[in-house]
């Protein structure tokens, strides 16, 4: 049986990760990343990578999965920021 705390972690991971995906999709579809701050993206991705490492260190599947997907999304936004530069 799954621990209720792990279920809460999985729900939180799904919601916080899913909240970030519309921005990635919108940036990809519009081919515009003008409104995104490079500083914010670097700080955000650095924080997400720290969470990912932390998740591995404590063997937490919810933290690992959420931050792996979010890190990929963050790197995509950084890529889009430079790819779609005017």
N, C-alpha and C positions, 0 to 999 in steps of 0.2 A: 504494500500500500504506500502511496506517495504521501509524504509529509505535507500537512496543510500549509506550513511555512514555505515549502518549495513551490506549492501551487500558487501562493500569493506572489512569490518571486517570478514565476513564469508569467502570470497575468501582468505584472508590472513590466516585465521585459517586453512582452508583446505590445502593450500599449505605448510605451515610450519609444520603442523602435518603429512601430507603425506610424506614430505621429511625425516622424522625420521623413518618411518615404514620399509624402506628397510634394515636399520641396524638391527632392531629387527628380521626381517625375516632371514637375512643372519646369524646372531648369532645363531638363533634357528636351522637353517638347517645345519650349519657346526659344531654345538656343540662346538664352540670355541669363547671365549671372551677375549683371550689373549691381543688383541690390544686395548681393552677398558680400559681407566683409571678410577679406582674406585673414585679418587678424583673428576674428571670431572663429573662422574655420580652423585655423592652426591651433588655437587654444582648445577648441572643442575636440578635435581629433586627438590631440595630445592627452586630454582628459579621458577620452574613450579608450585609448590604448592603455592608459594606466589602469582603468577599470578592468580591461580585458586581462592584463597580466595578473591583477588581483584575483580575478575569477579563477584563473588557472592555479594560482597559489593556494587558494582555499577550496579548490575542486567544486565550484558552484556552477552547475549547468546553466541556470537562468542568467547569471551574470556573464558567462562566457558567450552564450548564444546571442543575447541582446547586444552586447558590445562588439561582437564580431560583425554582425549585420550592420550596426550603426557605424563602425569604423569603415566598412566598405562604402557605405553611403557617404560618409564624410570625405573619403578619398575621391569618390566620384564627383562630389561638389567642388572639391579643389581642382580636379581635372577639368571640369566644366568651366570653372572660373577662368582658367588660362586658355582653354580651347576656344571659348566663345568671346574672347576679348575683342573689343572693337578697335 
